[in-house]
């Protein structure tokens, strides 16, 4: 019984986390305000769009049950890069990114390896 609840909780966490990350990265990619804020970093816009689009792709892959672990590794990579960018620019508000990473890791840890079909 407990294992069923844990599995259900991890599925819910995967979907909530994946959809929130997808929405946040889409907002980051398409919001004029986010583009202006990122332009103030002095980094090229290609970094902004690359970060946003790679996070969107990783979030979609993370939502696919057989690809959750691969999507999770991609998300951890993108989130790690985002944390580094924040810290290098003196933005120490990385708590949300770290919570996203911890949630991703928890889902990955509780995901059974995909069996060959």
C-alpha positions in Angstrom: 0.0 0.0 0.0 2.8 2.4 0.9 4.6 1.7 -2.3 1.5 2.6 -4.3 1.2 5.9 -2.5 4.9 6.7 -3.1 4.6 5.8 -6.8 1.5 8.0 -7.1 3.2 10.9 -5.3 6.2 10.7 -7.6 4.0 10.7 -10.7 2.2 13.7 -9.4 5.5 15.4 -8.5 6.8 14.6 -12.0 3.8 16.2 -13.7 3.6 19.2 -11.5 7.3 19.9 -11.8 7.5 19.2 -15.5 4.5 21.5 -16.3 5.7 24.3 -14.0 9.2 24.1 -15.6 7.6 24.1 -19.1 5.5 27.1 -18.3 8.3 29.0 -16.6 10.7 28.4 -19.5 8.1 29.3 -22.0 7.5 32.6 -20.2 11.3 33.1 -20.1 11.5 32.5 -23.8 8.6 34.5 -25.0 8.2 37.4 -22.5 9.5 40.7 -23.7 10.3 41.6 -20.1 12.5 38.6 -19.6 14.3 39.4 -22.9 15.0 42.9 -21.7 16.1 41.7 -18.3 18.4 39.1 -19.8 19.8 41.7 -22.2 21.1 43.7 -19.2 23.4 40.8 -18.4 25.4 41.6 -21.5 25.2 38.0 -22.7 24.0 37.4 -26.2 20.3 36.7 -26.8 21.3 33.2 -28.1 22.1 32.2 -24.6 18.7 33.4 -23.4 16.9 31.5 -26.1 19.1 28.4 -25.8 18.6 28.2 -22.1 14.8 28.6 -22.4 14.4 26.2 -25.3 16.6 23.6 -23.8 14.7 23.7 -20.6 11.4 23.4 -22.5 12.6 20.4 -24.4 14.0 18.8 -21.2 10.7 19.4 -19.4 8.8 17.7 -22.2 11.2 14.7 -22.2 10.9 14.6 -18.4 7.2 14.1 -18.7 7.5 11.0 -20.9 7.4 8.1 -18.5 10.1 6.0 -20.4 12.4 9.0 -20.7 12.0 10.6 -17.3 15.6 9.9 -16.2 17.1 11.2 -19.4 14.8 14.3 -19.2 15.8 14.6 -15.6 19.5 14.7 -16.4 18.9 17.3 -19.0 16.9 19.4 -16.6 19.6 19.1 -13.9 22.1 20.3 -16.5 20.0 23.3 -17.6 19.1 24.2 -14.0 22.8 23.9 -13.0 23.8 26.3 -15.8 21.0 28.7 -14.8 22.3 28.7 -11.2 25.8 29.4 -12.4 24.6 32.3 -14.6 22.7 33.7 -11.7 25.6 33.5 -9.3 28.1 35.0 -11.8 25.8 38.0 -12.2 25.4 38.5 -8.4 21.8 37.2 -8.3 21.8 35.0 -5.3 18.1 34.2 -5.5 18.6 30.7 -6.7 16.4 28.9 -4.2 13.6 28.2 -6.6 16.1 26.7 -9.1 17.6 24.5 -6.3 14.1 23.3 -5.3 13.3 22.4 -8.9 16.6 20.5 -9.1 15.9 18.7 -5.8 12.4 17.7 -7.1 13.8 16.5 -10.4 16.4 14.4 -8.5 13.7 12.9 -6.2 11.6 11.9 -9.2 14.6 10.4 -10.9 15.6 8.5 -7.8 12.1 7.0 -7.5 11.8 6.1 -11.1 12.1 2.5 -12.1 14.5 1.9 -15.0 12.7 1.6 -18.4 12.4 -2.0 -19.5 13.1 -2.8 -23.1 9.9 -3.4 -25.1 
